[in-house]
Amino acid sequence: MPSTDEELKKALKAFKKRLKLTQLEEDSKLGHSPLTGSKSHILSIQAPNGFGREIWQELVDKGFLKSDGGGFYVLIPEK
């Protein structure tokens, strides 16, 4: 059963938020010098809970995400 556009939007928004928070958390860890300008190297995260595997697969099929294996996904940059 295909997901509604609203469900896909909510799932993609949750994914982007989780990715951003994960990157911010990594950047704020001790040991990173603020002078080096190093950015987070986190590109792939596990899909947030609360959405079925079918929704994530549909986002992959539509080109919004790329499956990285093991339940991890990469956000495809917007065109």
MODELLER restraints for C-alpha pairs under 7 A, 6 or more apart:
rsr = mdl.restraints
at = mdl.atoms
rsr.add(forms.Gaussian(group=physical.xy_distance, feature=features.Distance(at['CA:3:A'], at['CA:55:A']), mean=6.52, stdev=0.5))
rsr.add(forms.Gaussian(group=physical.xy_distance, feature=features.Distance(at['CA:8:A'], at['CA:55:A']), mean=6.62, stdev=0.5))
rsr.add(forms.Gaussian(group=physical.xy_distance, feature=features.Distance(at['CA:11:A'], at['CA:51:A']), mean=6.74, stdev=0.5))
rsr.add(forms.Gaussian(group=physical.xy_distance, feature=features.Distance(at['CA:14:A'], at['CA:48:A']), mean=6.80, stdev=0.5))
rsr.add(forms.Gaussian(group=physical.xy_distance, feature=features.Distance(at['CA:15:A'], at['CA:47:A']), mean=6.42, stdev=0.5))
rsr.add(forms.Gaussian(group=physical.xy_distance, feature=features.Distance(at['CA:15:A'], at['CA:48:A']), mean=6.26, stdev=0.5))
rsr.add(forms.Gaussian(group=physical.xy_distance, feature=features.Distance(at['CA:19:A'], at['CA:45:A']), mean=6.62, stdev=0.5))
rsr.add(forms.Gaussian(group=physical.xy_distance, feature=features.Distance(at['CA:23:A'], at['CA:40:A']), mean=5.54, stdev=0.5))
rsr.add(forms.Gaussian(group=physical.xy_distance, feature=features.Distance(at['CA:23:A'], at['CA:42:A']), mean=6.11, stdev=0.5))
rsr.add(forms.Gaussian(group=physical.xy_distance, feature=features.Distance(at['CA:26:A'], at['CA:40:A']), mean=6.44, stdev=0.5))
rsr.add(forms.Gaussian(group=physical.xy_distance, feature=features.Distance(at['CA:27:A'], at['CA:39:A']), mean=6.69, stdev=0.5))
rsr.add(forms.Gaussian(group=physical.xy_distance, feature=features.Distance(at['CA:27:A'], at['CA:40:A']), mean=5.81, stdev=0.5))
rsr.add(forms.Gaussian(group=physical.xy_distance, feature=features.Distance(at['CA:43:A'], at['CA:74:A']), mean=5.93, stdev=0.5))
rsr.add(forms.Gaussian(group=physical.xy_distance, feature=features.Distance(at['CA:44:A'], at['CA:72:A']), mean=5.92, stdev=0.5))
rsr.add(forms.Gaussian(group=physical.xy_distance, feature=features.Distance(at['CA:44:A'], at['CA:73:A']), mean=5.26, stdev=0.5))
rsr.add(forms.Gaussian(group=physical.xy_distance, feature=features.Distance(at['CA:44:A'], at['CA:74:A']), mean=4.61, stdev=0.5))
rsr.add(forms.Gaussian(group=physical.xy_distance, feature=features.Distance(at['CA:45:A'], at['CA:72:A']), mean=5.05, stdev=0.5))
rsr.add(forms.Gaussian(group=physical.xy_distance, feature=features.Distance(at['CA:45:A'], at['CA:73:A']), mean=5.63, stdev=0.5))
rsr.add(forms.Gaussian(group=physical.xy_distance, feature=features.Distance(at['CA:45:A'], at['CA:74:A']), mean=6.83, stdev=0.5))
rsr.add(forms.Gaussian(group=physical.xy_distance, feature=features.Distance(at['CA:46:A'], at['CA:71:A']), mean=5.66, stdev=0.5))
rsr.add(forms.Gaussian(group=physical.xy_distance, feature=features.Distance(at['CA:46:A'], at['CA:72:A']), mean=4.28, stdev=0.5))
rsr.add(forms.Gaussian(group=physical.xy_distance, feature=features.Distance(at['CA:46:A'], at['CA:73:A']), mean=6.20, stdev=0.5))
rsr.add(forms.Gaussian(group=physical.xy_distance, feature=features.Distance(at['CA:47:A'], at['CA:71:A']), mean=6.75, stdev=0.5))
rsr.add(forms.Gaussian(group=physical.xy_distance, feature=features.Distance(at['CA:47:A'], at['CA:72:A']), mean=6.37, stdev=0.5))
rsr.add(forms.Gaussian(group=physical.xy_distance, feature=features.Distance(at['CA:47:A'], at['CA:73:A']), mean=6.67, stdev=0.5))
rsr.add(forms.Gaussian(group=physical.xy_distance, feature=features.Distance(at['CA:59:A'], at['CA:65:A']), mean=5.78, stdev=0.5))
rsr.add(forms.Gaussian(group=physical.xy_distance, feature=features.Distance(at['CA:60:A'], at['CA:66:A']), mean=5.39, stdev=0.5))
rsr.add(forms.Gaussian(group=physical.xy_distance, feature=features.Distance(at['CA:60:A'], at['CA:67:A']), mean=6.67, stdev=0.5))
rsr.add(forms.Gaussian(group=physical.xy_distance, feature=features.Distance(at['CA:64:A'], at['CA:75:A']), mean=6.46, stdev=0.5))
rsr.add(forms.Gaussian(group=physical.xy_distance, feature=features.Distance(at['CA:64:A'], at['CA:76:A']), mean=5.51, stdev=0.5))
rsr.add(forms.Gaussian(group=physical.xy_distance, feature=features.Distance(at['CA:65:A'], at['CA:73:A']), mean=6.28, stdev=0.5))
rsr.add(forms.Gaussian(group=physical.xy_distance, feature=features.Distance(at['CA:65:A'], at['CA:74:A']), mean=5.54, stdev=0.5))
rsr.add(forms.Gaussian(group=physical.xy_distance, feature=features.Distance(at['CA:65:A'], at['CA:75:A']), mean=4.73, stdev=0.5))
rsr.add(forms.Gaussian(group=physical.xy_distance, feature=features.Distance(at['CA:65:A'], at['CA:76:A']), mean=5.27, stdev=0.5))
rsr.add(forms.Gaussian(group=physical.xy_distance, feature=features.Distance(at['CA:66:A'], at['CA:73:A']), mean=5.51, stdev=0.5))
rsr.add(forms.Gaussian(group=physical.xy_distance, feature=features.Distance(at['CA:66:A'], at['CA:74:A']), mean=5.04, stdev=0.5))
rsr.add(forms.Gaussian(group=physical.xy_distance, feature=features.Distance(at['CA:66:A'], at['CA:75:A']), mean=6.47, stdev=0.5))
rsr.add(forms.Gaussian(group=physical.xy_distance, feature=features.Distance(at['CA:66:A'], at['CA:76:A']), mean=6.61, stdev=0.5))
rsr.add(forms.Gaussian(group=physical.xy_distance, feature=features.Distance(at['CA:67:A'], at['CA:73:A']), mean=4.61, stdev=0.5))
rsr.add(forms.Gaussian(group=physical.xy_distance, feature=features.Distance(at['CA:67:A'], at['CA:74:A']), mean=6.43, stdev=0.5))
rsr.add(forms.Gaussian(group=physical.xy_distance, feature=features.Distance(at['CA:68:A'], at['CA:74:A']), mean=6.50, stdev=0.5))
